[in-house]
Amino acid sequence: MAEPEAQEEEQMEKSSMGLMSHLIELRDRLLRIVLAVLLIFLCLFYWANDIYTYLAEPLTRHLPEGSQMIAIDVASPFLTPFKLVLMLSVFLGMPYILYQIWSFIAPGLYKHEKRLAGPLLASSIILFYCGMAFAFYVVFPLVFGFFTSIGPEMVSISTDIGRYLDFVIALFFGFGIAFEVPIATIILVAMGITTPKKLAQKRPYVIVGAFIIGMLLTPPDVISQVLLALPMWVLFEAGVLTSAYLFADRLKQQEAEEAAAAEQDHSIYGDEYEVVDDPSSSDANDSGHGEYEPLTDEEMEAEMDRIEEAEAWEEEDDYAEQDEVESTSGKEPRAEQADPDQADSLTSGAEQDPEDDRGR
C-alpha cells in the first residue's frame, strides 16, 4: 500500500513542478516584454512633441489660415504626447512581443502547426503595419480634407490634441485589424472549417460584412467606411487565392474522397429509386400534356353523369359478389331491399289482420 501512495505523491510533485516552471517562464517573458516596451519608450520620449507634430500633419495641412490645434485640459500638452509615445512603443515592439508569446506557446505545438504558425505570425505583423500606413498616408488626407472643407464659413476649426489622438488611434487599430483578413481566411481553411470554393460562393455576404465592419470601426463618415471596406474585400480575395495555393494538394485529396463517397452512395442506393420527369417541364408539355383548360357546363354535367353511372355499376357488382358468397356458404340469398312505401303498406296490413279475424 505504501508504494502506490508514494508513486502518487511523486506524480503530484512532478505536475506541480511542471506548473510552477510554466508560470515562472510566463513571468520571465512578460518581464522581457515590459522591459522592451520601456526601453523603446525612453528612447522616443525626448522626441515626443516632434512625433506628435508629424502625426498631426494630415490635419494641420488642411486647416484654414490662422487656425491651430488647441488643448482643452490642463495636462493635455504633457499627457497627450506621453500617451502617443507609449502607444508607439507598443506598436514598434510588437514583433518582439509576439516573439515572446510564440516562444512560450511553440513547445506545445506539433511540427506542422509550427510550420504554419511561423509564417502566419510574421505576415500578420507586416499586414498590421501596412494597415496603419494605409490609414496614415491614404485615408487621413482624404478624411481631414473633406471634414475641413465641408463646414460652414463662420465656424473656425480648432481641434483638441487629445481628441485628435483618440481619433487617430481608433483608425490605426481599425485598419490594422482589417488588414488581417487574409490571415483569418488562411486559418479557417487550414483548420478545415471551410474551403476556398465555399468562401468564393459567400462573396456577396463578405462584401456586405466588409461595409458593416467599416461602419463600426471608423468614424461616422462615408469616406473612411468605403476606404476600409474596399481593402478588406481585396484582401479577402487575396486570402482565398493564397489559401487555394497553399492547400491545393489537401483540397484535391478532399474533393477526390468526396467524389468517391458520392459514387459509392449512388452505386448502393441509385438502383432503388426511379427518376420521374416533372410534368411541368418542357419535355412533358411537348409530349401532349398541354395547359389546363376548364370544362364547360355541358361537359361538367356529362362527367358527373358518367361518375354516377360508374358508382351504380360498382354497387351492383358488390351486391352480386355478396350474394354469391352467401349462396356458397349455404345461406339463402339476400333479399333485395324493399321500397320504403311497400314496407309501410306491409306493416300496416300486418297490424290490421288481427282485427279482421276478430270481426269474422
Secondary structure, 3 states (H helix, E strand, C coil): CHHHHHHHHHHHHHHHHHHHHHHHHHHHHHHHHHHHHHHHHHHHHHHHHHHHHHHCHHHHCCCCCCCCCECCCCCHHHHHHHHHHHHHHHHHCHHHHHHHHHHHHHHHCCHHHHHHHHHHHHHHHHHHHHHHHHHHHHHHHHHHHHHHHHCCCCCCCCCEHHHHHHHHHHHHHHHHHHCCHHHHHHHHHHCCCCCHHHHHHCHHHHHHHHHHHHHHHCCCCHHHHHHHHHHHHHHHHHHHHHHHHHCHHHHHHHHHHHHHHHHHHHHHHHHHCCCCCCCCCHHHHHCCCCCCCCCCHHHHHHHHHHHHHHHHHHHHHHHHHHHHHHHHCCCCCCCCCCCHHHHHHHHHHHHHHHHHHHHC
